[in-house]
Amino acid sequence: MFWPKAEIWTARVVYTGFGTPMLQGGLAVQGGVVVGQGPLAELLARFPQSQVVDKGLALFPPPVNAHTHLDLSLLPLYRGPFAGFIPHVVAHRAQRGLEGARRGLEELMASGVGAFGDIVFKDEVMEFLLRESPLPGVAFYEVFAPEPAEAEEVFARVRAKLSAWRRLEGRVRVGLAPHAPYSVSPPLLRKLAQYARDEGIPLMVHAAESPEEVRFLRKGGGPLAALHARFAKSPWQPPGLTPVRHLHALGVLGPGTILVHGVQVDEEEVRLIAESGAKVVLCPRSNQNLEVGEAPLALYARHGVELALGTDSRASSPDLDVKKEALHLQGKADLRLLVRALTRGGYRALGLPTPRLTRGTPARLVHSL
Protein backbone atom coordinates (compact mmCIF):
# COMPACT_ATOMS: atom_id res chain seq x y z
CA MET A 1 0.00 0.00 0.00
CA PHE A 2 1.38 3.41 -0.98
CA TRP A 3 1.62 5.86 1.91
CA PRO A 4 2.40 9.46 0.92
CA LYS A 5 5.57 11.06 2.18
CA ALA A 6 5.11 13.38 5.16
CA GLU A 7 5.35 17.11 4.81
CA ILE A 8 6.41 19.41 7.60
CA TRP A 9 4.36 22.56 7.65
CA THR A 10 6.01 25.48 9.36
CA ALA A 11 5.40 29.20 9.84
CA ARG A 12 6.79 32.08 11.83
CA VAL A 13 4.41 31.08 14.66
CA VAL A 14 2.87 27.64 15.13
CA TYR A 15 0.11 27.20 17.70
CA THR A 16 -1.45 23.84 18.45
CA GLY A 17 -4.17 25.15 20.78
CA PHE A 18 -2.38 24.61 24.08
CA GLY A 19 0.83 25.79 25.65
CA THR A 20 2.68 28.76 24.21
CA PRO A 21 2.60 29.54 20.48
CA MET A 22 5.89 28.25 19.09
CA LEU A 23 8.60 30.02 17.21
CA GLN A 24 10.48 27.63 14.89
CA GLY A 25 7.76 25.03 15.30
CA GLY A 26 5.94 22.82 12.85
CA LEU A 27 3.30 20.21 12.06
CA ALA A 28 4.03 16.92 10.32
CA VAL A 29 1.22 16.15 7.87
CA GLN A 30 0.76 12.85 6.06
CA GLY A 31 -2.20 11.43 4.20
CA GLY A 32 -4.32 14.48 4.96
CA VAL A 33 -3.88 14.29 8.74
CA VAL A 34 -1.50 15.70 11.33
CA VAL A 35 0.93 12.99 12.45
CA GLY A 36 3.22 15.08 14.66
CA GLN A 37 3.79 18.53 16.11
CA GLY A 38 6.56 20.29 17.98
CA PRO A 39 9.85 22.14 17.44
CA LEU A 40 10.92 22.14 13.81
CA ALA A 41 14.30 20.54 14.59
CA GLU A 42 12.62 17.61 16.35
CA LEU A 43 10.19 17.04 13.49
CA LEU A 44 13.05 17.05 10.96
CA ALA A 45 14.78 14.37 13.02
CA ARG A 46 11.60 12.25 13.26
CA PHE A 47 10.66 12.64 9.58
CA PRO A 48 14.06 12.94 7.84
CA GLN A 49 12.74 12.43 4.27
CA SER A 50 9.95 14.96 4.57
CA GLN A 51 9.57 18.16 2.60
CA VAL A 52 9.39 21.42 4.58
CA VAL A 53 6.56 23.69 3.46
CA ASP A 54 6.54 27.30 4.67
CA LYS A 55 2.93 28.34 5.30
CA GLY A 56 3.64 32.01 6.04
CA LEU A 57 2.98 33.93 9.23
CA ALA A 58 1.15 31.41 11.39
CA LEU A 59 -0.48 27.99 11.69
CA PHE A 60 -3.26 27.43 14.22
CA PRO A 61 -6.59 25.66 14.95
CA PRO A 62 -9.92 27.04 13.66
CA PRO A 63 -10.18 30.69 14.76
CA VAL A 64 -13.01 32.37 16.66
CA ASN A 65 -14.98 35.41 15.58
CA ALA A 66 -15.87 36.52 19.10
CA HIS A 67 -17.97 39.57 18.19
CA THR A 68 -20.40 39.83 15.31
CA HIS A 69 -23.74 41.44 14.56
CA LEU A 70 -24.95 38.94 11.98
CA ASP A 71 -28.34 40.59 11.56
CA LEU A 72 -26.61 43.71 10.17
CA SER A 73 -25.04 41.78 7.28
CA LEU A 74 -27.26 43.40 4.63
CA LEU A 75 -26.58 46.99 5.74
CA PRO A 76 -24.30 49.27 3.72
CA LEU A 77 -20.83 49.83 5.14
CA TYR A 78 -20.51 52.96 7.24
CA ARG A 79 -17.29 54.94 7.47
CA GLY A 80 -17.26 58.11 9.51
CA PRO A 81 -17.53 59.58 13.01
CA PHE A 82 -18.60 57.16 15.74
CA ALA A 83 -21.65 59.20 16.74
CA GLY A 84 -23.13 58.68 13.28
CA PHE A 85 -23.05 54.90 13.40
CA ILE A 86 -26.17 54.18 15.47
CA PRO A 87 -28.23 56.65 13.39
CA HIS A 88 -26.89 54.81 10.32
CA VAL A 89 -28.16 51.49 11.73
CA VAL A 90 -31.52 53.01 12.66
CA ALA A 91 -31.90 54.54 9.21
CA HIS A 92 -31.44 51.10 7.64
CA ARG A 93 -33.44 49.14 10.22
CA ALA A 94 -35.68 47.63 7.53
CA GLN A 95 -32.63 45.68 6.31
CA ARG A 96 -31.85 44.35 9.77
CA GLY A 97 -33.15 40.92 10.68
CA LEU A 98 -33.32 37.23 9.98
CA GLU A 99 -32.22 37.27 6.35
CA GLY A 100 -29.13 39.26 7.27
CA ALA A 101 -28.36 36.79 10.06
CA ARG A 102 -28.65 33.87 7.64
CA ARG A 103 -26.30 35.55 5.18
CA GLY A 104 -23.88 36.44 7.96
CA LEU A 105 -23.82 32.90 9.32
CA GLU A 106 -23.11 31.56 5.82
CA GLU A 107 -20.20 33.99 5.53
CA LEU A 108 -18.88 32.96 8.95
CA MET A 109 -18.96 29.30 7.98
CA ALA A 110 -17.21 30.01 4.68
CA SER A 111 -14.42 31.80 6.58
CA GLY A 112 -13.69 28.59 8.50
CA VAL A 113 -14.25 29.77 12.07
CA GLY A 114 -14.70 27.19 14.78
CA ALA A 115 -17.04 29.30 16.93
CA PHE A 116 -18.65 32.73 17.12
CA GLY A 117 -20.15 35.27 19.48
CA ASP A 118 -23.12 37.18 18.07
CA ILE A 119 -25.11 40.16 19.31
CA VAL A 120 -28.81 39.43 18.74
CA PHE A 121 -31.37 42.23 18.53
CA LYS A 122 -34.49 40.40 17.34
CA ASP A 123 -36.22 37.38 18.84
CA GLU A 124 -36.47 35.48 15.56
CA VAL A 125 -32.70 35.73 15.08
CA MET A 126 -32.10 34.26 18.53
CA GLU A 127 -34.40 31.33 17.82
CA PHE A 128 -32.78 30.78 14.42
CA LEU A 129 -29.28 30.61 15.90
CA LEU A 130 -30.32 28.37 18.78
CA ARG A 131 -32.21 25.94 16.54
CA GLU A 132 -30.23 25.96 13.30
CA SER A 133 -26.62 27.10 13.69
CA PRO A 134 -24.16 24.34 12.76
CA LEU A 135 -21.41 26.33 14.50
CA PRO A 136 -20.98 26.47 18.28
CA GLY A 137 -21.09 29.86 19.91
CA VAL A 138 -22.90 32.29 22.17
CA ALA A 139 -25.86 34.43 21.07
CA PHE A 140 -25.92 37.53 23.28
CA TYR A 141 -29.36 39.14 23.54
CA GLU A 142 -28.92 42.88 23.19
CA VAL A 143 -30.59 45.29 25.60
CA PHE A 144 -30.85 48.97 24.67
CA ALA A 145 -32.75 50.81 27.42
CA PRO A 146 -31.37 54.17 28.66
CA GLU A 147 -34.46 55.26 30.62
CA PRO A 148 -33.94 54.56 34.38
CA ALA A 149 -37.68 54.57 35.14
CA GLU A 150 -38.14 51.57 32.85
CA ALA A 151 -35.41 49.42 34.43
CA GLU A 152 -37.73 47.08 36.35
CA GLU A 153 -40.06 46.53 33.41
CA VAL A 154 -37.22 45.90 30.95
CA PHE A 155 -35.43 43.58 33.36
CA ALA A 156 -38.55 41.44 33.87
CA ARG A 157 -39.08 41.17 30.14
CA VAL A 158 -35.46 40.25 29.43
CA ARG A 159 -35.35 37.66 32.20
CA ALA A 160 -38.49 35.97 30.85
CA LYS A 161 -37.08 35.79 27.34
CA LEU A 162 -33.73 34.39 28.42
CA SER A 163 -35.38 31.78 30.64
CA ALA A 164 -37.38 30.51 27.65
CA TRP A 165 -34.46 30.58 25.23
CA ARG A 166 -32.13 28.72 27.55
CA ARG A 167 -34.33 25.64 27.10
CA LEU A 168 -33.24 25.62 23.46
CA GLU A 169 -29.50 25.71 24.14
CA GLY A 170 -27.38 23.19 22.30
CA ARG A 171 -24.45 24.11 20.08
CA VAL A 172 -25.26 27.74 20.80
CA ARG A 173 -25.61 29.13 24.32
CA VAL A 174 -27.64 32.16 25.34
CA GLY A 175 -25.78 35.25 26.51
CA LEU A 176 -26.78 38.75 27.57
CA ALA A 177 -25.57 42.01 26.04
CA PRO A 178 -26.40 45.32 27.73
CA HIS A 179 -25.48 47.47 24.73
CA ALA A 180 -23.16 50.07 26.32
CA PRO A 181 -22.70 52.21 29.44
CA TYR A 182 -24.37 55.14 27.70
CA SER A 183 -27.38 53.22 26.33
CA VAL A 184 -28.41 51.14 29.34
CA SER A 185 -29.41 52.92 32.54
CA PRO A 186 -27.24 52.33 35.63
CA PRO A 187 -29.98 50.54 37.64
CA LEU A 188 -30.67 48.19 34.73
CA LEU A 189 -26.96 47.55 34.11
CA ARG A 190 -26.55 46.57 37.75
CA LYS A 191 -29.57 44.24 37.64
CA LEU A 192 -28.55 42.57 34.39
CA ALA A 193 -24.99 42.00 35.59
CA GLN A 194 -26.17 40.46 38.85
CA TYR A 195 -28.67 38.25 37.03
CA ALA A 196 -26.02 37.06 34.58
CA ARG A 197 -23.60 36.32 37.40
CA ASP A 198 -26.21 34.42 39.44
CA GLU A 199 -27.34 32.35 36.45
CA GLY A 200 -23.92 31.75 34.90
CA ILE A 201 -24.89 33.62 31.71
CA PRO A 202 -22.08 35.16 29.62
CA LEU A 203 -22.23 38.96 29.53
CA MET A 204 -21.00 41.14 26.65
CA VAL A 205 -20.84 44.96 26.74
CA HIS A 206 -19.59 47.47 24.18
CA ALA A 207 -17.34 49.67 26.30
CA ALA A 208 -14.64 52.34 26.05
CA GLU A 209 -15.03 52.42 22.30
CA SER A 210 -14.80 56.13 21.53
CA PRO A 211 -13.70 59.47 22.97
CA GLU A 212 -17.34 60.61 22.64
CA GLU A 213 -18.40 57.82 25.01
CA VAL A 214 -15.79 58.81 27.58
CA ARG A 215 -16.85 62.45 27.42
CA PHE A 216 -20.55 61.61 27.72
CA LEU A 217 -20.06 59.46 30.83
CA ARG A 218 -17.68 61.87 32.53
CA LYS A 219 -19.30 65.23 31.79
CA GLY A 220 -22.36 64.75 29.58
CA GLY A 221 -22.90 66.66 26.37
CA GLY A 222 -21.19 65.99 23.08
CA PRO A 223 -22.49 64.05 20.09
CA LEU A 224 -24.03 61.25 22.20
CA ALA A 225 -26.30 63.65 24.08
CA ALA A 226 -28.73 63.96 21.17
CA LEU A 227 -28.69 60.20 20.66
CA HIS A 228 -29.51 59.59 24.33
CA ALA A 229 -32.31 62.15 24.27
CA ARG A 230 -33.82 60.35 21.29
CA PHE A 231 -34.33 57.15 23.29
CA ALA A 232 -34.71 58.32 26.93
CA LYS A 233 -37.35 60.45 28.64
CA SER A 234 -35.20 61.58 31.57
CA PRO A 235 -32.20 63.89 31.12
CA TRP A 236 -28.83 62.17 31.29
CA GLN A 237 -27.06 62.26 34.63
CA PRO A 238 -23.38 61.58 33.90
CA PRO A 239 -21.77 59.32 36.51
CA GLY A 240 -18.54 61.33 36.27
CA LEU A 241 -16.53 58.18 35.55
CA THR A 242 -14.88 56.69 32.51
CA PRO A 243 -16.72 53.70 30.98
CA VAL A 244 -14.63 50.95 32.59
CA ARG A 245 -14.67 52.64 36.02
CA HIS A 246 -18.45 53.07 35.69
CA LEU A 247 -18.91 49.38 34.90
CA HIS A 248 -16.64 48.45 37.78
CA ALA A 249 -18.64 50.62 40.20
CA LEU A 250 -21.87 48.91 39.10
CA GLY A 251 -20.44 45.42 39.58
CA VAL A 252 -20.47 44.60 35.86
CA LEU A 253 -16.85 43.44 35.56
CA GLY A 254 -16.14 39.80 36.35
CA PRO A 255 -14.86 36.49 34.91
CA GLY A 256 -18.04 36.06 32.86
CA THR A 257 -17.85 39.55 31.34
CA ILE A 258 -16.58 40.34 27.85
CA LEU A 259 -15.86 43.96 26.97
CA VAL A 260 -15.91 44.78 23.27
CA HIS A 261 -13.53 47.35 21.75
CA GLY A 262 -11.73 48.62 24.89
CA VAL A 263 -9.96 51.37 22.97
CA GLN A 264 -10.26 54.28 25.41
CA VAL A 265 -8.62 52.85 28.54
CA ASP A 266 -5.77 53.86 30.82
CA GLU A 267 -3.49 51.63 32.87
CA GLU A 268 -5.66 51.71 35.99
CA GLU A 269 -8.67 50.58 33.96
CA VAL A 270 -6.69 47.78 32.32
CA ARG A 271 -5.65 46.70 35.79
CA LEU A 272 -9.31 46.65 36.88
CA ILE A 273 -10.18 44.50 33.89
CA ALA A 274 -7.31 42.10 34.59
CA GLU A 275 -8.10 41.79 38.30
CA SER A 276 -11.78 41.11 37.58
CA GLY A 277 -11.01 38.34 35.10
CA ALA A 278 -13.00 40.06 32.35
CA LYS A 279 -11.97 39.51 28.72
CA VAL A 280 -11.67 42.03 25.88
CA VAL A 281 -12.63 41.54 22.24
CA LEU A 282 -10.76 43.78 19.82
CA CYS A 283 -12.33 44.87 16.51
CA PRO A 284 -9.56 46.92 14.89
CA ARG A 285 -11.01 47.33 11.40
CA SER A 286 -14.33 48.56 12.79
CA ASN A 287 -12.44 50.93 15.09
CA GLN A 288 -10.61 52.34 12.09
CA ASN A 289 -13.81 52.86 10.09
CA LEU A 290 -15.54 54.55 13.03
CA GLU A 291 -12.51 56.77 13.70
CA VAL A 292 -12.19 55.86 17.40
CA GLY A 293 -8.47 55.03 17.60
CA GLU A 294 -6.54 51.88 18.43
CA ALA A 295 -6.68 49.65 21.49
CA PRO A 296 -3.50 49.65 23.65
CA LEU A 297 -2.30 46.12 22.90
CA ALA A 298 0.95 46.45 24.84
CA LEU A 299 -0.92 47.63 27.94
CA TYR A 300 -3.31 44.69 27.81
CA ALA A 301 -0.43 42.27 27.31
CA ARG A 302 1.53 43.75 30.20
CA HIS A 303 -1.35 43.09 32.59
CA GLY A 304 -2.25 39.69 31.21
CA VAL A 305 -5.75 40.53 29.98
CA GLU A 306 -7.21 37.74 27.86
CA LEU A 307 -7.82 39.14 24.37
CA ALA A 308 -10.02 37.88 21.56
CA LEU A 309 -10.76 39.19 18.08
CA GLY A 310 -14.03 40.03 16.34
CA THR A 311 -15.13 41.64 13.10
CA ASP A 312 -18.07 43.61 14.52
CA SER A 313 -20.72 43.94 11.77
CA ARG A 314 -20.86 44.25 8.02
CA ALA A 315 -22.15 47.76 8.75
CA SER A 316 -18.74 48.79 10.10
CA SER A 317 -16.33 46.23 8.59
CA PRO A 318 -15.90 45.09 4.98
CA ASP A 319 -16.36 41.37 5.76
CA LEU A 320 -16.63 38.82 8.58
CA ASP A 321 -13.21 37.19 8.12
CA VAL A 322 -11.69 37.43 11.59
CA LYS A 323 -8.24 36.43 10.33
CA LYS A 324 -8.08 39.82 8.62
CA GLU A 325 -8.37 41.45 12.05
CA ALA A 326 -5.13 39.73 13.07
CA LEU A 327 -3.48 40.76 9.81
CA HIS A 328 -4.63 44.34 10.42
CA LEU A 329 -2.76 44.30 13.74
CA GLN A 330 0.37 42.64 12.37
CA GLY A 331 3.42 44.63 13.36
CA LYS A 332 1.59 46.33 16.23
CA ALA A 333 1.93 43.40 18.65
CA ASP A 334 3.80 40.15 19.09
CA LEU A 335 2.42 37.75 16.48
CA ARG A 336 2.11 35.07 19.17
CA LEU A 337 -0.30 37.32 21.11
CA LEU A 338 -2.40 37.85 17.99
CA VAL A 339 -2.54 34.13 17.19
CA ARG A 340 -3.61 33.35 20.75
CA ALA A 341 -6.30 36.06 20.58
CA LEU A 342 -7.52 34.60 17.28
CA THR A 343 -7.90 31.15 18.81
CA ARG A 344 -7.63 30.31 22.50
CA GLY A 345 -8.53 33.83 23.63
CA GLY A 346 -11.78 33.69 21.70
CA TYR A 347 -12.73 30.22 22.93
CA ARG A 348 -11.97 31.19 26.52
CA ALA A 349 -13.96 34.41 26.24
CA LEU A 350 -16.98 32.45 25.05
CA GLY A 351 -16.50 29.64 27.56
CA LEU A 352 -15.85 27.01 24.89
CA PRO A 353 -13.12 24.34 24.67
CA THR A 354 -10.19 25.18 22.41
CA PRO A 355 -9.67 22.68 19.57
CA ARG A 356 -6.15 21.26 19.36
CA LEU A 357 -3.90 20.29 16.51
CA THR A 358 -2.70 16.85 17.57
CA ARG A 359 -1.95 13.50 15.97
CA GLY A 360 -4.98 12.54 13.91
CA THR A 361 -6.34 16.06 13.37
CA PRO A 362 -7.53 16.47 9.75
CA ALA A 363 -5.19 18.81 7.90
CA ARG A 364 -8.21 20.82 6.67
CA LEU A 365 -8.61 22.08 10.26
CA VAL A 366 -5.17 23.69 10.20
CA HIS A 367 -5.52 27.40 9.45
CA SER A 368 -2.89 29.83 8.33
CA LEU A 369 -2.17 33.55 8.03
C-alpha positions, 0 to 999 in steps of 0.5 A: 500500500502506498503511503504518501511522504510526510510534509512538515508545515512550518510558519513564523508562529505555530500554535497547536491550541495549548501551551505557548505559540511556538517560534520555529515550530511545525506540524508533520502532515501525512495522508491528509492528517497531522501525524506530529507537532513540535519544534521544527528541529525535532520534526526534521529528526523524526521525519528525515525524508519529509519536505518542509513547506513554509505556510507564512505567518502562522499555523493554528486551529480554527479561529473564533470570531468573538464579536459579530452582529450577523443581523446587520449583514445586509446593511451598507458599510458605514465609514465616519464619526462614531456618533453617526453609526447608530443613526446609520443602523436606525436609518437602515433598520428595515434591512436588519433581521433574519435574512441578514443573520442567515447571510452572515452565518453563511459567511462565517462558515465560509471563513472557516471559524470554529465558533462565534459570538453574536449580538442578537437584537431580534427574537427570531434571530435568537431562535434561528441561531439556537435551533439551526446554527451548525457552529458552536457559539454564544448568542448575546441578547442585546438590551438597549434601554437608557431610561432609568424609570423603565429598568424594572419593566425591561429587566422582567421582560429580558429575564423571561425571554432568556429563561425561555431561550435557555431551554433551546441551548445546544451548540449555541448558548444564550448570553446577555448584552447590555449594549453600552454604558451610555445606552443602558441605565445604571440601575438596569446595568446593575440588575442585568450584571447580577442576574447574569452572574447568578445564572452563569450567563455570559455577559458582553458589553460594548465599552470604552469604544470612543472618545465621545463615550468617555466624554458623555459618561464623565461630563455629559454633552457631546455628540451622544447627548442627542442620541440619548435624548432620542431614546430616553425620557429623563435627562442624562445624569453623567456618573462622572466616571470613565466607561470601565470605572463606571462598569466596575462601580456597578459590579459589571466586571467579572470572569463572565464579562466580555468587553468589546472594543476597549480602545479608550482605557488607561493603565488603571482601567486595564488593571481593573479588567485584569483583576476582575477576570473580564476579557476584551474583544478587539475589533480593529477594522471597525475601530478604524472605520468609526474613527475611534483610535486603536486599542492599547495592545501592549498595555493589555499584554503587560497586565495579562488581559485575555484578548479575543478578536471580532469583526463587529458587523458588516455595517462597520467592517468590509467582511466577517473574516476574523483572520483579517483582524489579526493581519490588520494588527500585524506589526503592532503586537507580538504575532504570538499574542495575535494568534492566541487572541484569534484562537484560544482567547476567543474560545476562553472568552466564550466559555468554549473548549479550544480545539487542538492540533494533535496527531490525527487532526484532519489537515483541513482544520489547520488554518494559516495567516 
